[in-house]
Amino acid sequence: MAERRAGRIVLTALLVAVLGYAAIAALLYFRQHDLVYFPAATRVAAGTTDFELVSGGVRLRGWQVNPGRTDALIYFGGNAERIEAWREPFAQWFPGRTIYLLAYRGFGASEGRPRQDALLADALALYDDVRRRHPQGDIAVIGRSLGSGVAAYVASQRPVGRLALVTPFDDLAGVAAHHHPWLPVRWLMTERFPSAEFLHDFRGQVLVLRAGRDTVVPPASTDRLLAALPRPPQVVDFPDRGHNDLSDDPRFGAALVDFMR
């Protein structure tokens, strides 16, 4: 009798654990957009922007720097990044290019809600708009962190001669799996931004800025992306820098300037 009762207790405990695990996995699946995107810190008033683009019926807003140049540069920022902070540095670093800083859906002063498919479609719409504005110019692309996945997609779909990736990953699901190894995130995540897959046929010039102490995007994820590229990229390693302080290093700007030159 006692053994039967103990067995029931064990089975009940196992059932509770399984149900709890399933509930956490379900929460991750249905709330993944809130866990992936962090737009709150980036919000600004629409009146502070000077550039607009309508994509899929959604009004996106941002900034244009160095207008009137023949060549252009598109920057796709990181998660929770205030991209407007780059207006002055980019103006100085890239005086021969018009620079486009457009906030993702739900970020900055842009309308809508961020979703992978929508962000990728918006990125192509931005590229096409920039191409119309610079019909004879070169269009270079920089992507940082989350933006590296967006930039990789653009490079897979449109002509991009120079592609700079800052703290990039091979697949966002792999990054999530690193941080939550006890959850089946590779099965659950739809917001994957599979950069390695996007770039498996890319033949343009690639610069990768790698942070050796990155606790957000594991350096191993960056290394897997490097291994997947069809041509060896130019890599500038910052062994003592992390995900957020990489750009504080003077070599950060110097590397981008040299590459874009």
Order of alpha helices (4+ residues) and beta strands (2+ residues): alpha-alpha-beta-beta-beta-alpha-beta-alpha-beta-alpha-beta-alpha-alpha-alpha-beta-alpha-beta-alpha
